[in-house]
Amino acid sequence: MVDLEPNEARLLLNIAMMAIGRNRFQSAESILAALERFRPADVALASARAVMLMSARDFKGAVEYIDRVGLVNHPDSAMLLAFKGMAYLRMDRPDLAAEPLRSAASQTADPAAAQLAGDLLK
């Protein structure tokens, strides 16, 4: 089997994120699906997929993906919790957003996720 070097995986992930930024969700999906075969346990891929779903305005799908796959495989991911809270806010459900955002904001292992969640709580 062909292996994918870490720097190659990062490059492909960056390309997927650029595709998401340009609303090229099909291209991003293809790249993420390929990367997941090589790096199934990579939390960055789960975060990228959540971002893609939210960028496509599929906030319910983002929450479902985060609950069904993201947090199952990465239960300590503050960024996935922050994205879950963000998706709930975009669905006008601040009542459901508060708990994942508070949880993400209280984690110190990922300062960027904690800051994002804290900012969303304001």
TORKOL-4160 file (C-alpha; in steps of 0.2 Angstrom, whole numbers, padded with zeros to 4 digits, m for minus):
122
<pt num="1" X="0000" Y="0000" Z="0000"/>
<pt num="2" X="0006" Y="0018" Z="m0004"/>
<pt num="3" X="0009" Y="0028" Z="0012"/>
<pt num="4" X="0006" Y="0047" Z="0013"/>
<pt num="5" X="0019" Y="0057" Z="0021"/>
<pt num="6" X="0013" Y="0070" Z="0035"/>
<pt num="7" X="0018" Y="0085" Z="0024"/>
<pt num="8" X="0009" Y="0078" Z="0009"/>
<pt num="9" X="m0007" Y="0075" Z="0020"/>
<pt num="10" X="m0006" Y="0093" Z="0027"/>
<pt num="11" X="m0004" Y="0100" Z="0009"/>
<pt num="12" X="m0019" Y="0090" Z="0003"/>
<pt num="13" X="m0029" Y="0095" Z="0018"/>
<pt num="14" X="m0024" Y="0114" Z="0014"/>
<pt num="15" X="m0030" Y="0111" Z="m0003"/>
<pt num="16" X="m0047" Y="0104" Z="0003"/>
<pt num="17" X="m0049" Y="0119" Z="0014"/>
<pt num="18" X="m0046" Y="0131" Z="0000"/>
<pt num="19" X="m0059" Y="0121" Z="m0010"/>
<pt num="20" X="m0071" Y="0123" Z="0004"/>
<pt num="21" X="m0067" Y="0142" Z="0005"/>
<pt num="22" X="m0072" Y="0143" Z="m0014"/>
<pt num="23" X="m0088" Y="0133" Z="m0011"/>
<pt num="24" X="m0081" Y="0118" Z="m0021"/>
<pt num="25" X="m0088" Y="0106" Z="m0009"/>
<pt num="26" X="m0087" Y="0091" Z="m0021"/>
<pt num="27" X="m0069" Y="0093" Z="m0024"/>
<pt num="28" X="m0066" Y="0095" Z="m0005"/>
<pt num="29" X="m0076" Y="0080" Z="m0002"/>
<pt num="30" X="m0066" Y="0070" Z="m0014"/>
<pt num="31" X="m0050" Y="0075" Z="m0006"/>
<pt num="32" X="m0056" Y="0072" Z="0012"/>
<pt num="33" X="m0062" Y="0055" Z="0007"/>
<pt num="34" X="m0045" Y="0050" Z="0000"/>
<pt num="35" X="m0036" Y="0057" Z="0015"/>
<pt num="36" X="m0048" Y="0048" Z="0027"/>
<pt num="37" X="m0042" Y="0031" Z="0019"/>
<pt num="38" X="m0024" Y="0036" Z="0024"/>
<pt num="39" X="m0027" Y="0045" Z="0040"/>
<pt num="40" X="m0043" Y="0038" Z="0048"/>
<pt num="41" X="m0039" Y="0044" Z="0065"/>
<pt num="42" X="m0034" Y="0062" Z="0061"/>
<pt num="43" X="m0044" Y="0075" Z="0070"/>
<pt num="44" X="m0040" Y="0088" Z="0058"/>
<pt num="45" X="m0050" Y="0079" Z="0044"/>
<pt num="46" X="m0065" Y="0078" Z="0056"/>
<pt num="47" X="m0064" Y="0096" Z="0059"/>
<pt num="48" X="m0062" Y="0100" Z="0040"/>
<pt num="49" X="m0077" Y="0089" Z="0036"/>
<pt num="50" X="m0087" Y="0099" Z="0050"/>
<pt num="51" X="m0082" Y="0115" Z="0042"/>
<pt num="52" X="m0087" Y="0109" Z="0025"/>
<pt num="53" X="m0104" Y="0105" Z="0031"/>
<pt num="54" X="m0106" Y="0121" Z="0039"/>
<pt num="55" X="m0100" Y="0131" Z="0024"/>
<pt num="56" X="m0112" Y="0122" Z="0014"/>
<pt num="57" X="m0125" Y="0128" Z="0026"/>
<pt num="58" X="m0129" Y="0110" Z="0032"/>
<pt num="59" X="m0129" Y="0114" Z="0050"/>
<pt num="60" X="m0140" Y="0099" Z="0055"/>
<pt num="61" X="m0128" Y="0088" Z="0045"/>
<pt num="62" X="m0113" Y="0096" Z="0054"/>
<pt num="63" X="m0120" Y="0092" Z="0071"/>
<pt num="64" X="m0125" Y="0074" Z="0066"/>
<pt num="65" X="m0108" Y="0071" Z="0059"/>
<pt num="66" X="m0099" Y="0078" Z="0074"/>
<pt num="67" X="m0110" Y="0068" Z="0086"/>
<pt num="68" X="m0110" Y="0052" Z="0075"/>
<pt num="69" X="m0091" Y="0052" Z="0069"/>
<pt num="70" X="m0081" Y="0066" Z="0075"/>
<pt num="71" X="m0083" Y="0065" Z="0094"/>
<pt num="72" X="m0085" Y="0046" Z="0094"/>
<pt num="73" X="m0067" Y="0045" Z="0087"/>
<pt num="74" X="m0060" Y="0061" Z="0095"/>
<pt num="75" X="m0070" Y="0063" Z="0112"/>
<pt num="76" X="m0058" Y="0076" Z="0119"/>
<pt num="77" X="m0058" Y="0088" Z="0104"/>
<pt num="78" X="m0062" Y="0105" Z="0109"/>
<pt num="79" X="m0063" Y="0111" Z="0091"/>
<pt num="80" X="m0076" Y="0099" Z="0087"/>
<pt num="81" X="m0086" Y="0104" Z="0102"/>
<pt num="82" X="m0084" Y="0123" Z="0097"/>
<pt num="83" X="m0090" Y="0118" Z="0079"/>
<pt num="84" X="m0105" Y="0109" Z="0086"/>
<pt num="85" X="m0109" Y="0124" Z="0096"/>
<pt num="86" X="m0107" Y="0136" Z="0081"/>
<pt num="87" X="m0118" Y="0125" Z="0071"/>
<pt num="88" X="m0132" Y="0126" Z="0084"/>
<pt num="89" X="m0130" Y="0145" Z="0084"/>
<pt num="90" X="m0132" Y="0145" Z="0065"/>
<pt num="91" X="m0148" Y="0135" Z="0068"/>
<pt num="92" X="m0154" Y="0148" Z="0080"/>
<pt num="93" X="m0153" Y="0136" Z="0095"/>
<pt num="94" X="m0142" Y="0145" Z="0108"/>
<pt num="95" X="m0150" Y="0133" Z="0121"/>
<pt num="96" X="m0141" Y="0118" Z="0113"/>
<pt num="97" X="m0125" Y="0128" Z="0109"/>
<pt num="98" X="m0121" Y="0133" Z="0126"/>
<pt num="99" X="m0116" Y="0116" Z="0133"/>
<pt num="100" X="m0103" Y="0111" Z="0119"/>
<pt num="101" X="m0097" Y="0129" Z="0119"/>
<pt num="102" X="m0094" Y="0130" Z="0138"/>
<pt num="103" X="m0085" Y="0113" Z="0137"/>
<pt num="104" X="m0074" Y="0119" Z="0123"/>
<pt num="105" X="m0070" Y="0135" Z="0131"/>
<pt num="106" X="m0065" Y="0127" Z="0147"/>
<pt num="107" X="m0052" Y="0116" Z="0139"/>
<pt num="108" X="m0034" Y="0121" Z="0139"/>
<pt num="109" X="m0026" Y="0109" Z="0127"/>
<pt num="110" X="m0032" Y="0118" Z="0112"/>
<pt num="111" X="m0031" Y="0137" Z="0115"/>
<pt num="112" X="m0038" Y="0141" Z="0098"/>
<pt num="113" X="m0054" Y="0131" Z="0101"/>
<pt num="114" X="m0056" Y="0138" Z="0118"/>
<pt num="115" X="m0055" Y="0156" Z="0112"/>
<pt num="116" X="m0067" Y="0152" Z="0097"/>
<pt num="117" X="m0079" Y="0144" Z="0109"/>
<pt num="118" X="m0077" Y="0159" Z="0122"/>
<pt num="119" X="m0080" Y="0171" Z="0108"/>
<pt num="120" X="m0096" Y="0162" Z="0103"/>
<pt num="121" X="m0102" Y="0162" Z="0120"/>
<pt num="122" X="m0102" Y="0181" Z="0122"/>
